[in-house]
Each structure stands twice: as structure tokens, then as C-alpha cells.
Amino acid sequence: MKKRFLTYSSYVLVLTSFFLLSACGKVDVFEKNATIPQQSWSSNYKPEITFTIQPEDTINRYNIYIVIRHTDAYRYKNIWLNIQTESPGGVTNNQPLNLQLATDNKGWLGSGMDDIFEHRIQITPPQNPERLSAGTYRFKLENIMREDPLKNVMNVGIRLEKAQ
């Protein structure tokens, strides 16, 4: 009886390891965030987020999101950011964005726990995900709100998800 149990346990362990290891090769999400010092985002602080796209990932299309984490004490319903993107070919693009974080009816639009809220806001058109080239992408995130420094912002980042 014990011998059979060990054989069965070994079989389950090998099968589980196979599934876990085969899943490790497939990455569907890349996310990197930068911490805002003292939760006070100065316009001088422009965090840079980099991603390297491998050649085998170029056949996929990606949805790109801005990730923002703030406290409940954040005073505005929106945030203005300038996103500077540098592609592997050296092409630079600046994109000012007005991102809605709350409404009068619903309150904060992101997910929250206690007094911390996180927003993942898609900046690529849902019907037209981006095809990315192999190489390194640099995203520079700049706060362009009138309040300087912008208080109660904890983190800001970029998220890439493979489109379905």
C-alpha cells in the first residue's frame, strides 16, 4: 500500500511540475511601477520605465495601460500625465493624457483597499492593440498637473498585456 502511495505521489508531483514549468515560458503581462518619493510627485521627478520585448513576443499585439496608485486623500477626479515613449528604433513620441480617476456618481473608478486606490487605465484603443518590435522600450512618465508637487500619489507605472 505504501509503495503504491509513493508511486502515485511521485506521479502527481511530476505532472504538477510539468504544468508549472510549461507555464513559466509564457508571459502574458509585463508591469513595472515607480514609487513616488514621500507620496508627493514633483514635476521634476520623471520616472522611466523600460521593457525589453523578445523576438518571439513580436507576433503578439499588446494593450498598454497606465497604472496609478494613490491614497483616498488625493484631491482630484483626474490626473494629467505626459507619456514620452522611445521605441527600439529611437523614435520618440510625446502623448499628453487626461486620465479620469473618479466620477461624482461612482467615486473612485479603480480598485481599492482601505484608503489606497489603484487604477489601470488603458491608453491604447481597445479595438487596435499595439504590435511591438523586438528591443527596449522606454516610457518616461511626467506629472503635468497644475499642483506641484502633486500630493498623495504613491506609485505610477506601465502595464503591457497581450491582447486576446
C-alpha positions as CSV (number, residue, x, y, z in Angstrom):
1,M,0.0,0.0,0.0
2,K,2.8,2.4,0.9
3,K,4.6,1.6,-2.3
4,R,1.5,2.5,-4.4
5,F,1.1,5.8,-2.5
6,L,4.6,6.8,-3.2
7,T,4.3,6.0,-6.9
8,Y,1.0,7.9,-7.1
9,S,2.5,10.9,-5.2
10,S,5.6,10.9,-7.5
11,Y,3.3,10.8,-10.5
12,V,1.3,13.8,-9.2
13,L,4.5,15.7,-8.4
14,V,6.0,15.2,-11.8
15,L,2.7,16.1,-13.6
16,T,2.3,19.3,-11.5
17,S,5.9,20.3,-12.1
18,F,5.4,19.8,-15.9
19,F,2.4,22.1,-15.9
20,L,4.1,24.7,-13.8
21,L,7.3,24.7,-15.8
22,S,5.5,24.8,-19.2
23,A,3.5,27.8,-17.9
24,C,6.7,29.7,-16.9
25,G,7.7,30.1,-20.6
26,K,4.6,32.1,-21.4
27,V,4.4,35.6,-20.1
28,D,1.1,37.5,-20.9
29,V,1.7,40.5,-18.7
30,F,4.6,42.9,-18.0
31,E,4.2,45.5,-15.3
32,K,6.7,47.9,-13.8
33,N,5.9,50.7,-11.3
34,A,7.9,53.5,-9.8
35,T,7.4,54.7,-6.2
36,I,6.7,58.4,-5.8
37,P,9.0,59.8,-3.0
38,Q,7.1,60.8,0.1
39,Q,3.8,60.4,-2.0
40,S,4.5,63.9,-3.4
41,W,5.0,63.9,-7.1
42,S,7.1,66.8,-8.2
43,S,7.1,67.8,-11.9
44,N,10.9,67.4,-11.8
45,Y,10.6,63.7,-11.0
46,K,10.0,61.8,-14.2
47,P,10.3,58.1,-13.6
48,E,11.5,56.0,-16.5
49,I,10.0,52.5,-17.1
50,T,11.8,50.1,-19.5
51,F,10.6,46.9,-21.1
52,T,12.5,44.6,-23.4
53,I,10.4,42.8,-25.9
54,Q,11.9,39.5,-27.0
55,P,11.8,38.5,-30.7
56,E,9.3,35.7,-30.0
57,D,6.9,38.2,-28.5
58,T,6.7,40.4,-31.6
59,I,3.9,38.3,-33.2
60,N,1.6,39.4,-30.4
61,R,-0.4,42.6,-30.0
62,Y,-0.4,44.4,-26.7
63,N,-2.7,46.7,-24.8
64,I,-0.8,49.4,-22.9
65,Y,-2.1,50.7,-19.5
66,I,-1.0,53.4,-17.1
67,V,-1.0,52.2,-13.5
68,I,-1.6,54.8,-10.8
69,R,-1.9,54.1,-7.1
70,H,-3.0,56.9,-4.7
71,T,-4.5,57.5,-1.3
72,D,-8.1,58.5,-0.7
73,A,-6.8,62.0,0.2
74,Y,-5.9,62.6,-3.5
75,R,-7.9,65.8,-4.2
76,Y,-8.8,65.5,-7.9
77,K,-11.0,63.3,-10.1
78,N,-8.4,63.1,-12.8
79,I,-4.6,63.3,-13.5
80,W,-2.8,64.9,-16.4
81,L,0.3,63.0,-17.5
82,N,2.8,63.4,-20.3
83,I,4.0,60.0,-21.6
84,Q,7.2,60.0,-23.5
85,T,7.8,56.8,-25.4
86,E,11.0,55.8,-27.0
87,S,10.8,52.7,-29.3
88,P,13.8,50.4,-30.1
89,G,14.4,52.3,-33.3
90,G,15.0,55.5,-31.4
91,V,11.7,57.1,-32.4
92,T,10.3,59.3,-29.6
93,N,6.6,60.1,-29.1
94,N,5.0,62.5,-26.5
95,Q,1.4,62.0,-25.5
96,P,-0.3,64.2,-23.0
97,L,-3.2,62.3,-21.3
98,N,-6.1,63.4,-19.1
99,L,-6.9,60.2,-17.1
100,Q,-10.2,60.1,-15.2
101,L,-9.8,58.6,-11.8
102,A,-13.3,59.3,-10.3
103,T,-16.8,60.4,-11.0
104,D,-19.4,62.2,-8.9
105,N,-21.7,59.2,-9.0
106,K,-19.4,56.3,-8.6
107,G,-16.5,57.8,-6.7
108,W,-13.0,56.3,-7.4
109,L,-13.1,54.2,-10.5
110,G,-10.1,52.0,-9.6
111,S,-9.9,49.1,-7.2
112,G,-9.4,50.0,-3.5
113,M,-8.4,48.6,-0.2
114,D,-8.8,50.7,2.9
115,D,-7.6,54.2,1.8
116,I,-5.4,53.1,-1.2
117,F,-6.8,53.0,-4.7
118,E,-5.2,51.5,-7.9
119,H,-6.2,52.4,-11.4
120,R,-5.2,50.5,-14.6
121,I,-6.2,52.8,-17.4
122,Q,-5.9,51.5,-21.0
123,I,-4.2,54.1,-23.3
124,T,-4.2,52.0,-26.5
125,P,-7.5,51.8,-28.4
126,P,-9.3,48.6,-27.3
127,Q,-10.0,47.7,-30.9
128,N,-6.4,48.4,-32.1
129,P,-3.8,46.9,-29.7
130,E,-0.1,47.7,-30.4
131,R,2.3,45.4,-32.3
132,L,5.7,45.9,-30.7
133,S,9.1,45.4,-32.2
134,A,11.9,43.5,-30.6
135,G,14.1,45.6,-28.4
136,T,13.9,48.0,-25.5
137,Y,11.0,50.5,-24.9
138,R,11.4,53.4,-22.6
139,F,8.4,55.2,-21.1
140,K,9.0,58.4,-19.2
141,L,6.1,59.5,-17.0
142,E,5.7,63.1,-16.2
143,N,3.1,64.8,-13.9
144,I,1.7,67.9,-15.7
145,M,-0.9,68.9,-13.2
146,R,-1.0,72.5,-12.0
147,E,-0.4,71.5,-8.4
148,D,3.3,71.0,-8.0
149,P,4.2,68.8,-6.1
150,L,1.1,66.6,-6.6
151,K,0.3,65.1,-3.2
152,N,-1.0,61.6,-2.3
153,V,0.3,59.8,-5.4
154,M,2.1,56.6,-4.3
155,N,3.1,54.8,-7.5
156,V,2.9,55.2,-11.2
157,G,3.8,52.7,-13.9
158,I,3.2,50.9,-17.2
159,R,1.5,47.6,-17.8
160,L,1.6,45.6,-21.1
161,E,-0.9,42.8,-21.6
162,K,-1.0,40.5,-24.6
163,A,-4.3,41.2,-26.4
164,Q,-6.7,38.2,-26.6
